[in-house]
Amino acid sequence: MGSNADLSALLHQLYTQYLPKEGLEPLGVYHEIYLDDWSKAASARRRMIVRQPVR
């Protein structure tokens, strides 16, 4: 939840902290799934799921 500007920080944590800690490696590109209409939702309230295939 948050603005699109928060995405780069989230991805950095995903690739440098979470995946290595869990012994996982990214496999392909991540996908963004938008749960709100971003043209109508306030930037702080926008919701998105980031899916990263792993091995």
C-alpha positions in Angstrom: 0.0 0.0 0.0 1.4 3.4 -0.9 2.5 5.5 -3.8 4.3 4.2 -6.9 7.5 6.0 -5.6 7.6 3.4 -2.8 8.0 0.6 -5.3 11.7 1.0 -5.8 12.4 0.7 -2.0 10.1 -2.4 -1.9 11.9 -4.1 -4.7 15.3 -3.2 -3.2 14.3 -4.9 0.1 12.9 -7.9 -1.8 16.1 -8.5 -3.8 18.7 -7.6 -1.2 17.1 -8.8 2.0 14.0 -11.1 1.8 14.9 -13.4 -1.1 18.5 -14.1 0.0 17.4 -14.7 3.6 14.8 -17.2 2.4 17.4 -18.9 0.1 15.4 -17.9 -3.0 16.5 -16.5 -6.3 14.4 -14.4 -8.7 13.3 -16.3 -11.8 12.1 -13.9 -14.5 10.5 -10.5 -14.1 8.1 -9.4 -11.4 4.5 -8.6 -12.0 2.4 -5.7 -10.7 -1.3 -6.3 -9.9 -3.2 -3.1 -9.2 -6.1 -3.5 -6.8 -7.4 0.1 -7.1 -8.1 2.5 -9.9 -5.0 4.6 -9.6 -6.6 7.6 -11.4 -9.1 7.8 -8.5 -7.3 6.6 -5.4 -5.1 8.9 -3.3 -1.4 8.0 -3.8 -1.0 7.0 -0.1 -4.0 4.6 -0.3 -3.1 2.9 -3.6 -2.8 -0.9 -3.3 -0.7 -3.2 -5.5 0.5 -6.8 -5.3 4.1 -7.5 -6.5 4.6 -11.1 -7.6 8.1 -12.3 -8.2 8.6 -15.9 -9.5 11.4 -17.6 -7.6 13.4 -20.8 -7.6 
